[in-house]
Amino acid sequence: MTKPYAFNQTQMNGIVEEVYANIIKECEKLKFETNCPNEQIVALLSVIAANYAPIVENKK
């Protein structure tokens, strides 16, 4: 089992906030340039999130 992790306050006010703002900005840019619906952005973010999700093996 992995140890719980939390960003510290400096990280939250720095790199985490910066990355969050960049992701939002790029999603808005994608919507503007492609005229795609929000659901398509959610689908894209889900695919990206899956790259960072732990691999769960089926144990039968």
Secondary structure by P-SEA (a helix, b strand, c coil): cccbbbbcccccccaaaaaaaaaaaaaaaaaaaccccaaaaaaaaaaaaaaacccccccc
